[in-house]
Amino acid sequence: MSVHFEERSGVVPCTTPWGSWYQTMEEVYVQVNVPNGTSAKEVKCRLGSKDIELHVRGQEIFKGKLFGSTVSDEATWTLEDKCLIHIVLMKTNREAGNCWSSLLEGEYCANAWVQDQMQRKLTLERFQRENPGFDFSGAEISGNFAGGGPDFSSLQK
């Protein structure tokens, strides 16, 4: 269901000097622009559960501790058209309240507006999961969306 919601509502990217990153409740996506003509042999990417490292043509793009933990054996990277690296990290905590504020601890931080929009999107994604059949992709929310939004679990159905 996450993929369907993602396609209809778009993404909230956090731009960086090397590209951008964005997230859903389940995954963190990293897109890295690399020199045209880059081959996969020129890419060295290590994806750990708590850290990440990327080198292209011998140059370090980024290296450090991830903001949150991931499932390392479900992480992937691909090189598209010899100019764009896609990295997909699977979050271990897949709750709407787990909105990463940066890709690495203290680096590639989302500004306040982007962080706000990311949290809103994750909250809408949570509502979509909790209410299958309803379309929240064009919905706007205001108020209490930080930390995954309001908790309706105590309400009787």
FENZIVEN-V349798 format. One record per pair of residues at least 24 apart in sequence whose C-alpha atoms are under 8 Angstrom apart, sorted by sequence separation. I is the first residue (numbers start at 1). J is the second residue. If there is no record, write none. Layout:
[[I:J] [I:J]]
This chain:
[[2:26] [48:72] [69:93] [47:72] [97:122] [120:145] [123:148] [96:122] [97:123] [119:145] [120:146] [122:148] [123:149] [96:123] [119:146] [47:75] [119:147] [47:76] [96:125] [119:148] [96:126] [116:146] [95:126] [45:77] [68:100] [67:100] [67:101] [67:102] [67:103] [66:103] [67:104] [66:104] [67:105] [40:79] [65:104] [66:105] [39:79] [64:104] [65:105] [64:105] [40:82] [18:61] [39:82] [38:82] [37:82] [38:83] [36:82] [37:83] [35:82] [36:83] [34:82] [35:83] [99:147] [34:83] [97:146] [98:147] [33:83] [34:84] [97:147] [98:148] [33:84] [34:85] [96:147] [97:148] [32:84] [33:85] [96:148] [97:149] [31:84] [32:85] [95:148] [96:149] [31:85] [32:86] [30:85] [31:86] [30:86] [31:87] [29:86] [30:87] [29:87] [30:88] [29:88] [28:88] [29:89] [27:88] [28:89] [27:89] [28:90] [27:90] [28:91] [26:90] [27:91] [26:91] [25:91] [26:92] [26:93] [27:94] [26:94] [25:94] [26:95] [25:95] [25:96] [25:98] [25:99] [23:99] [23:100] [21:103] [16:108] [15:108] [14:108] [14:109] [23:118] [14:110] [14:111] [24:121] [25:122] [24:122] [14:114] [25:125] [13:114] [24:125] [25:126] [12:114] [12:117] [12:118] [12:121] [5:125] [2:125] [5:128] [1:128] [2:129] [1:129] [9:137] [8:137] [9:138] [8:138] [5:136] [5:137]]
